[in-house]
């Protein structure tokens, strides 16, 4: 009798057309609701769908769970410069130049800094030409200059300089820039966005997009969660503009994920290890990608690769012969940090979570509804399989609001054996 062997497709060969649905323009939330935790919550558990609201999230999570949030802070990354001829050049700060070890270092630069940027109206800006922007700050005027240094395949190198060495680049952006709303929110940023396109626990500056699953949380909701003995911890992933990058390639093989900085304390990694026997639930896809990266770093260390502690797009699918338990992977990572006297893990991740990926650390995910044919929709499909269509069809039929300022869902993963006890 011939034995049938299941063939698992490498995500390189996934056709993005298979991960599409019709999203009417009027279902995209242009503004957040007046109350953060009043947003609707779709709960998916073992193929069944129920409805709730975020303020009742604690009723849908087991006691002793660990919620992991991304505490990155969105920076005012969109800068407008006017040329002497009157033309406008828009500069969107993507990520720091590679000469800086991480985003925090680059944000603290005083007087001058190099960044990789997108440029609107680049044809109007000649190489080497210096643009100026005046910033009024209390009783003084700051002159911010931008100089076009180099063109790269998907970005420009821009040198920013300003005439006050006491000010950091973070302070300059705060006074000179605006909040970079996602391109699908087709309106200009307003004053209210400075607060509402930011989580209440945002701390470390560096993102050009908000970890939007966290926008629904309030102090009152966090108190309810803690009263049920649901623990809370934080990781940092600075969200890059690549999160909005559409997949234009026919298959994922030709779509490149932008690497993003992550920063995790040793205490947080130990906390995640101690709670893996219960439920570890990331709030947002960025938190999920961060904690899943930890597992693959442990696998790399176990295989003897100690010189390249980053995770590339295809690493999880090309290290399948080296799989170890989640507990062992995290223990190996912690042991490495102890021997290197590392209090924090600071590196980059390019991890792509797509079918047939299986979560190694997380048990469930709290997330918003994502764009058709996006890498974030691939992530959802990896975690709940083909039921992603059922979830999204339900949300569309039942007036859920979509994307960054919209409603969200709690998804329990289909490939896990344990059942949560609420």
C-alpha positions in Angstrom: 0.0 0.0 0.0 1.5 3.4 -1.0 1.9 5.8 1.9 0.7 9.3 1.2 3.2 12.1 2.3 1.9 15.6 2.8 3.9 18.2 0.8 4.3 21.5 2.6 4.7 24.4 0.3 7.4 26.9 1.0 5.8 30.4 1.4 8.1 31.6 -1.4 5.7 30.1 -3.8 2.5 31.4 -2.3 0.4 33.5 -4.7 -0.8 36.7 -3.0 -3.9 36.6 -5.2 -5.1 33.7 -3.0 -5.2 36.1 0.0 -7.6 38.7 -1.2 -11.1 39.9 -0.4 -13.3 42.9 -1.4 -12.9 45.7 1.1 -15.3 48.6 0.3 -13.9 52.1 0.9 -16.6 52.9 3.4 -15.5 50.0 5.7 -12.1 51.6 6.2 -12.2 53.6 9.5 -11.1 57.2 8.8 -11.2 58.2 12.5 -11.1 56.2 15.8 -14.1 55.9 18.0 -14.4 58.5 20.8 -13.6 55.8 23.4 -10.7 53.5 22.6 -12.1 50.4 24.3 -15.6 50.8 22.7 -14.3 49.2 19.5 -15.9 45.9 18.6 -14.0 42.7 19.2 -14.5 39.5 17.1 -13.5 36.4 19.1 -12.5 33.3 17.1 -12.1 30.1 19.0 -12.1 26.6 17.6 -13.8 27.7 14.4 -16.6 29.5 16.3 -17.1 33.3 16.1 -18.7 35.5 18.8 -18.9 39.2 19.2 -17.8 41.4 22.1 -16.2 44.8 22.7 -12.6 45.6 23.9 -13.7 46.8 27.3 -14.8 43.2 28.0 -11.6 41.6 26.7 -10.8 40.3 30.2 -13.9 38.0 30.0 -12.4 36.2 27.0 -8.9 35.6 28.3 -7.8 32.9 30.8 -6.5 33.9 34.2 -2.7 33.7 34.4 -2.2 34.6 30.8 0.6 36.9 29.8 -0.2 39.8 27.4 2.7 41.1 25.5 2.5 44.7 24.1 4.7 46.7 21.8 5.7 49.9 23.6 7.2 51.7 20.6 6.2 55.3 20.1 5.3 56.8 16.7 7.5 59.7 15.7 6.5 62.7 13.6 8.3 61.2 10.6 6.7 63.3 7.8 8.6 66.5 7.0 7.6 69.1 4.4 10.2 71.4 2.9 9.4 74.3 0.5 12.0 75.1 -2.2 12.8 78.8 -3.1 10.9 78.2 -6.3 7.8 77.3 -4.2 7.8 73.5 -4.9 7.1 71.2 -2.0 9.4 68.3 -1.2 8.0 65.7 1.2 10.5 63.7 3.2 9.3 60.5 5.0 11.9 59.2 7.5 12.0 55.4 7.2 14.9 54.2 9.3 18.3 55.4 10.5 21.4 55.0 8.4 23.2 51.7 9.1 26.1 53.5 10.8 23.9 53.7 14.0 23.5 50.6 16.1 19.8 51.2 16.7 17.0 53.7 16.4 17.4 55.1 19.9 21.0 56.0 19.1 20.0 57.8 15.9 17.1 59.6 17.6 19.5 61.0 20.2 21.9 62.5 17.7 22.4 66.2 18.2 23.2 68.7 15.4 23.4 66.2 12.6 22.1 62.8 11.6 21.7 60.5 8.5 18.4 58.7 7.7 17.0 56.6 5.0 13.9 58.3 3.6 11.2 58.2 1.0 10.9 61.5 -1.0 7.8 62.9 -2.6 8.7 65.2 -5.4 12.2 63.8 -5.6 12.5 65.0 -9.2 12.4 68.5 -7.9 15.3 68.0 -5.6 18.8 67.8 -7.1 21.7 65.8 -5.6 23.6 67.9 -3.1 20.9 70.6 -2.9 20.1 71.8 0.6 16.5 72.4 1.7 15.7 74.5 4.7 12.8 74.6 7.1 12.3 77.1 9.9 11.1 75.8 13.3 9.7 78.2 15.9 10.5 77.0 19.4 9.5 79.2 22.2 11.7 82.4 21.9 14.1 81.0 19.3 14.1 79.9 15.7 15.7 76.7 14.6 16.9 76.2 11.0 16.5 72.5 9.9 18.4 71.6 6.8 18.1 68.5 4.6 20.7 67.5 2.1 20.2 64.8 -0.6 23.3 62.5 -0.2 22.6 59.3 -2.1 19.9 57.4 -4.0 19.4 53.7 -3.2 17.0 51.2 -4.9 14.2 51.7 -2.4 15.2 54.9 -0.5 17.3 58.0 -0.4 20.0 58.8 2.1 19.3 62.3 3.6 21.5 64.3 6.0 19.6 66.4 8.4 21.4 69.2 10.3 20.2 71.9 12.6 21.7 75.0 14.3 21.3 74.0 17.9 23.5 71.2 19.3 21.5 71.0 22.5 18.5 69.5 20.6 18.2 65.8 19.6 16.7 64.6 16.3 13.7 63.3 18.3 13.0 66.8 19.5 13.5 68.2 16.1 11.0 65.8 14.6 8.5 66.5 17.3 8.5 70.2 16.5 9.0 70.0 12.7 7.2 66.9 11.6 3.7 65.5 11.5 2.2 62.1 12.4 2.5 59.7 9.3 -1.0 58.3 9.0 -1.3 55.2 6.9 -1.8 55.9 3.1 -5.3 54.2 3.2 -6.6 56.9 5.6 -7.1 59.4 2.9 -7.1 62.7 4.9 -4.4 64.9 6.4 -3.3 64.3 9.9 -5.2 66.4 12.5 -4.2 67.5 16.0 -6.2 64.7 17.6 -4.1 62.1 15.7 -1.0 63.0 17.7 -2.8 61.4 20.7 -5.1 58.8 19.1 -2.5 57.3 16.7 -0.4 56.4 19.7 -1.0 53.7 22.4 -1.4 54.9 25.9 1.8 53.0 26.9 4.0 54.2 24.0 7.5 54.8 25.3 10.5 54.3 23.0 10.5 56.6 20.0 11.2 55.1 16.6 8.1 53.9 14.7 6.6 55.4 11.6 3.4 53.5 12.1 1.5 52.6 15.2 1.1 49.1 16.6 -2.6 49.5 16.0 -3.9 46.5 18.0 -2.8 48.5 21.1 -4.8 51.6 20.2 -7.9 50.0 21.8 -6.4 49.7 25.3 -7.2 52.1 28.1 -6.1 52.3 31.7 -9.4 51.0 32.8 -9.1 47.9 30.6 -5.5 47.3 31.8 -6.8 47.4 35.4 -9.6 44.9 34.6 -7.0 42.5 33.0 -4.7 42.8 36.0 -7.6 42.2 38.4 -8.0 38.8 36.7 -4.3 38.0 37.3 -3.6 38.5 33.6 0.0 39.7 33.5 1.4 42.4 31.2 4.8 42.9 29.7 6.4 44.9 26.9 8.7 44.4 24.0 9.8 47.0 21.5 9.6 46.7 17.7 10.0 49.9 15.8 7.5 49.6 13.0 8.8 50.6 9.5 6.9 51.9 6.5 7.3 48.4 5.0 4.2 47.4 7.0 2.2 49.3 4.4 4.2 48.0 1.4 1.9 46.3 -1.0 2.8 42.9 -2.3 3.1 43.6 -6.0 4.9 40.4 -6.9 3.0 37.4 -8.3 4.5 35.2 -5.6 6.1 36.0 -2.2 9.5 34.9 -3.5 9.9 38.4 -5.1 8.6 40.4 -2.2 11.2 41.7 0.3 10.2 42.4 3.9 11.9 45.4 5.4 14.0 44.5 8.5 12.9 46.2 11.7 14.7 46.9 15.0 13.6 45.0 18.1 14.6 45.6 21.7 13.7 43.1 24.5 14.8 43.1 28.1 16.3 40.0 29.6 13.6 40.2 32.3 10.8 40.2 29.7 12.3 37.1 28.0 12.5 35.3 31.4 8.9 36.3 32.0 7.8 34.9 28.7 9.7 31.6 29.5 7.9 31.3 32.9 4.5 31.8 31.3 4.8 29.5 28.4 3.0 26.8 30.3 0.0 29.1 30.4 -0.9 31.4 27.5 1.3 34.0 25.9 -0.8 36.4 23.9 0.7 39.2 21.9 -1.3 42.3 21.3 -0.6 43.0 17.7 1.3 41.5 14.8 4.5 43.4 15.8 4.5 41.9 19.2 3.9 38.4 17.7 6.8 38.9 15.2 9.1 40.0 18.1 8.4 37.1 20.4 8.5 34.5 17.6 11.9 36.0 16.5 13.2 35.0 20.0 12.5 31.3 19.2 14.4 31.4 16.0 17.4 33.2 17.6 17.5 30.3 20.1 17.5 27.8 17.2 20.3 29.7 15.5 22.4 29.6 18.7 21.7 25.9 19.1 23.0 25.2 15.6 26.2 27.1 16.4 25.5 30.4 14.5 26.6 33.0 17.0 27.8 35.6 14.7 24.6 36.5 12.9 21.9 37.1 15.5 19.3 38.5 13.2 16.4 36.7 11.6 15.9 37.0 7.8 12.7 36.6 5.9 13.1 32.9 5.1 15.0 31.7 8.2 12.1 30.0 9.8 11.4 27.8 6.7 15.1 27.0 6.1 15.9 26.0 9.7 13.2 23.3 9.9 15.8 20.5 10.3 17.1 22.2 13.4 13.8 22.6 15.3 13.9 22.4 19.1 11.3 22.9 21.8 10.2 26.5 22.5 11.4 26.2 26.1 14.9 25.0 25.0 15.2 27.8 22.4 14.4 30.5 25.0 16.7 29.0 27.6 19.5 28.9 25.1 18.9 32.6 24.2 18.9 33.6 27.9 22.1 31.6 28.6 23.8 33.4 25.7 22.7 36.8 27.1 24.0 35.8 30.6 27.4 34.8 29.2 27.6 38.0 27.2 26.4 40.2 30.1 23.5 41.4 28.0 20.6 43.0 29.8 18.8 43.7 26.6 18.5 41.9 23.2 18.8 44.5 20.5 18.8 43.3 16.9 16.8 43.3 13.6 14.1 41.0 12.4 12.8 40.4 8.9 10.6 37.4 9.8 7.8 36.6 7.5 4.9 34.7 9.1 2.9 33.0 6.4 1.4 29.6 5.7 2.7 27.0 6.6 4.2 28.8 9.7 3.3 27.4 13.1 3.6 29.7 16.1 6.3 28.6 18.6 5.7 31.0 21.5 2.3 32.6 21.2 -1.1 30.9 21.7 -3.4 33.6 20.4 -3.3 37.0 18.8 -5.1 40.3 19.4 -5.1 42.2 16.1 -7.0 44.6 13.8 -8.4 43.6 10.4 -5.8 43.9 7.6 -5.6 44.9 4.0 -6.3 42.4 1.2 -3.1 40.9 -0.4 -0.9 42.0 2.5 1.8 40.2 4.5 -0.3 40.8 7.6 -3.2 38.9 6.1 -0.7 36.1 5.3 0.2 36.1 9.0 -3.5 35.6 10.0 -3.9 32.8 7.5 -0.8 31.0 9.0 -2.4 31.1 12.4 -6.0 30.1 11.8 -5.7 28.5 8.3 -8.4 29.0 5.7 -10.8 30.2 8.4 -9.4 33.6 7.9 -12.0 33.9 5.1 -14.8 33.0 7.5 -13.5 35.6 10.0 -13.2 38.4 7.5 -16.6 37.6 5.8 -18.3 37.7 9.2 -16.6 41.1 10.0 -17.7 42.5 6.7 -21.3 41.3 7.1 -21.6 42.5 10.6 -20.4 46.1 10.3 -16.9 45.8 11.8 -14.6 48.7 11.0 -11.4 47.9 9.2 -7.7 48.8 9.3 -5.7 51.0 11.7 -8.5 53.0 13.3 -11.0 50.1 13.1 -12.2 47.2 15.2 -10.2 44.1 16.0 -10.3 40.4 16.9 -9.0 37.8 19.3 -7.8 34.8 17.4 -7.0 31.5 19.1 -4.6 29.5 16.9 -5.9 26.4 15.2 -2.7 24.4 15.3 -2.3 24.4 19.1 -3.4 21.3 21.1 -4.2 23.0 24.4 -7.5 24.6 25.0 -7.8 27.9 26.9 -10.0 27.7 30.0 -11.7 31.1 30.4 
